[in-house]
Structures are given as structure tokens and as C-alpha cells.
Amino acid sequence: MRTALERKPPALYLLTAVLLFLGAGALYGGYSLVADPSGKGLGMPVEWLRDTGFPDYRIPGLILLTVLGVLPLAAALLLWLRPEWGLMKGLERSSRLRWVWGVAFGVGVAQVIWIVYQVATMGLTFFLQPLFLGVGLLICGLCLWPSMRHYCRA
């Protein structure tokens, strides 16, 4: 018989799905931008970067690929596995939450910052920006959901 802590809460299933959605989309977008830094392949003119400090999409593509592509996929897997790593014990003691909870929450925060920065520097130029802002907020909200915090207790 499983204890309440061992059972996976419904919020974990939704959080995992959202992290996988974000990660897969960001892998595709990030790879596309690194492979074609002009942005033409994704229909993103380089003029959108005028006020961002980036000359082309190579660096934004790398950020997208790693921070919002690989990291959410890793977070989804690690939330299911909840590994115990000795190096993280101090952090877990101070926060009373598994370190992977912080990774998942950080992905949500990074997504919100990514979209807010885009809109602040480029304007509302891409129809998916509001959707992906919602994805970041949903990740943060699901991480803060009581059953998720209980599941991620250290």
C-alpha cells in the first residue's frame, strides 16, 4: 500500500505535460534559431532584435534550446524520479522541498522572464507569446499547488 507521499498527485501529471510541451517546443525553436540565426526559417525577421542587443538569433536560440528546452524535459523526468543527491541535502533542509521542485519552479520563472523580456524589447510580435507566458505562469502555479509541495517535501 502506498503512502500519501508516494502517490503521484494529479497536479504532477499536468505539470509534467506542461514541462514536456514547453521543452519540446523550445528544443524545436532553439535548434531552428541556432541552425538558421537569421530567423527566416521560423518567419522571425532579424529586425525584431533591434532593441535586444543581439545581432542575430544564435544566442537567443542557444538560451531557448538549453534553458527552456533541455531543462524542462530534465525537470519533468526528475520530478517523477525524485532522486536524492547528497550535494543538495543542505538546500533541501533549508527549503524543506526536494531540489527538483526548485528546478521546475525556476523553469516557470525563466519562461515568464523570457516572454516579458521579448515583449518589452520587441513588442507583441509573435502570436504565441501570450500562450507561452501562460505556460510559464501555469508551471509556477502548479509548483505552488499544495499537493505538489507536499509531494516534493524533502
C-alpha positions as CSV (number, residue, x, y, z in Angstrom):
1,M,0.0,0.0,0.0
2,R,1.4,3.4,-1.0
3,T,1.6,6.3,1.4
4,A,0.2,9.7,0.6
5,L,3.7,10.9,-0.2
6,E,4.5,8.1,-2.6
7,R,1.3,8.6,-4.6
8,K,1.7,11.0,-7.5
9,P,-0.7,13.8,-7.3
10,P,-2.9,14.8,-10.3
11,A,-1.0,18.1,-10.4
12,L,2.2,16.2,-11.2
13,Y,0.6,14.8,-14.3
14,L,-0.4,18.2,-15.6
15,L,2.9,19.8,-14.6
16,T,4.8,17.0,-16.4
17,A,2.7,17.5,-19.5
18,V,3.2,21.3,-19.5
19,L,7.0,20.9,-19.0
20,L,7.2,18.4,-21.8
21,F,5.2,20.7,-24.1
22,L,7.4,23.7,-23.2
23,G,10.6,21.6,-23.6
24,A,9.7,20.1,-26.9
25,G,8.6,23.4,-28.4
26,A,11.8,25.1,-27.1
27,L,14.0,22.4,-28.5
28,Y,12.4,22.8,-31.9
29,G,12.5,26.6,-31.8
30,G,16.0,26.8,-30.3
31,Y,17.5,24.3,-32.7
32,S,15.8,26.2,-35.6
33,L,17.3,29.5,-34.5
34,V,20.8,28.1,-33.9
35,A,20.7,26.4,-37.3
36,D,19.4,29.5,-39.1
37,P,20.4,32.6,-37.0
38,S,18.6,34.8,-39.5
39,G,15.3,33.6,-38.1
40,K,13.8,33.3,-41.6
41,G,13.1,29.6,-41.2
42,L,10.6,30.4,-38.4
43,G,9.3,33.6,-40.0
44,M,11.1,35.8,-37.5
45,P,12.8,38.8,-39.1
46,V,16.1,39.9,-37.6
47,E,14.6,43.4,-37.3
48,W,12.7,42.2,-34.2
49,L,16.0,42.0,-32.4
50,R,16.8,45.7,-33.0
51,D,16.5,46.7,-29.3
52,T,17.6,43.5,-27.7
53,G,21.3,43.7,-28.0
54,F,21.5,40.5,-30.1
55,P,22.8,40.8,-33.7
56,D,21.0,37.6,-34.8
57,Y,19.1,34.7,-33.3
58,R,22.1,32.4,-32.4
59,I,22.4,33.3,-28.7
60,P,18.6,33.6,-28.1
61,G,18.4,30.2,-29.8
62,L,21.0,28.7,-27.5
63,I,19.2,30.0,-24.5
64,L,15.9,28.7,-25.8
65,L,17.5,25.3,-26.6
66,T,19.1,24.8,-23.2
67,V,17.2,26.8,-20.5
68,L,13.7,26.3,-21.9
69,G,14.3,23.1,-23.9
70,V,16.6,20.7,-22.1
71,L,15.9,22.0,-18.6
72,P,12.1,21.5,-18.6
73,L,12.5,18.0,-20.0
74,A,15.0,17.1,-17.3
75,A,12.7,18.7,-14.7
76,A,9.8,16.6,-15.9
77,L,11.8,13.4,-15.6
78,L,13.4,14.3,-12.2
79,L,10.0,15.2,-10.7
80,W,8.9,11.6,-11.3
81,L,12.1,10.1,-10.1
82,R,12.8,12.5,-7.1
83,P,16.4,11.4,-6.9
84,E,18.3,12.1,-3.7
85,W,21.7,13.7,-4.3
86,G,24.0,14.4,-1.3
87,L,25.1,17.7,-2.7
88,M,21.6,19.0,-2.5
89,K,20.8,17.9,1.1
90,G,21.7,21.3,2.6
91,L,19.4,23.1,0.1
92,E,16.6,20.6,0.8
93,R,17.0,21.1,4.6
94,S,16.7,24.8,4.3
95,S,13.8,24.9,1.9
96,R,12.2,21.6,3.1
97,L,11.5,20.8,-0.5
98,R,13.2,18.5,-2.9
99,W,15.8,20.4,-5.1
100,V,14.0,19.4,-8.2
101,W,11.0,21.4,-7.1
102,G,13.2,24.5,-7.4
103,V,14.3,23.4,-10.8
104,A,10.7,23.1,-12.1
105,F,9.7,26.4,-10.4
106,G,12.8,28.1,-11.9
107,V,11.8,26.9,-15.4
108,G,8.4,28.6,-14.9
109,V,10.1,31.8,-13.7
110,A,12.6,31.7,-16.6
111,Q,9.7,31.2,-19.1
112,V,7.9,34.3,-17.7
113,I,11.1,36.4,-17.8
114,W,11.8,35.2,-21.3
115,I,8.4,36.3,-22.6
116,V,8.3,39.5,-20.6
117,Y,11.7,40.4,-22.0
118,Q,10.6,39.6,-25.5
119,V,7.5,41.8,-25.3
120,A,9.5,44.6,-23.5
121,T,12.2,44.7,-26.2
122,M,10.4,43.5,-29.4
123,G,6.8,44.2,-28.6
124,L,4.0,41.7,-29.1
125,T,5.4,40.4,-32.4
126,F,4.6,36.7,-32.2
127,F,1.2,35.2,-31.8
128,L,2.5,32.5,-29.4
129,Q,3.9,35.0,-26.8
130,P,0.6,35.2,-24.7
131,L,0.3,31.4,-24.8
132,F,3.9,30.8,-23.6
133,L,3.5,33.5,-20.9
134,G,0.5,31.4,-19.7
135,V,2.7,28.3,-19.8
136,G,5.3,29.9,-17.5
137,L,2.6,31.1,-15.1
138,L,0.9,27.7,-15.2
139,I,4.2,25.9,-14.3
140,C,4.8,28.3,-11.4
141,G,1.2,27.8,-10.2
142,L,1.4,24.1,-10.4
143,C,4.6,24.0,-8.5
144,L,3.0,26.1,-5.7
145,W,-0.1,23.8,-5.7
146,P,-0.4,22.3,-2.2
147,S,-0.4,18.7,-3.4
148,M,2.8,19.4,-5.4
149,R,4.5,21.0,-2.5
150,H,3.5,18.0,-0.4
151,Y,4.8,15.6,-3.0
152,C,8.1,17.4,-3.2
153,R,8.7,17.6,0.5
154,A,12.2,16.7,1.5
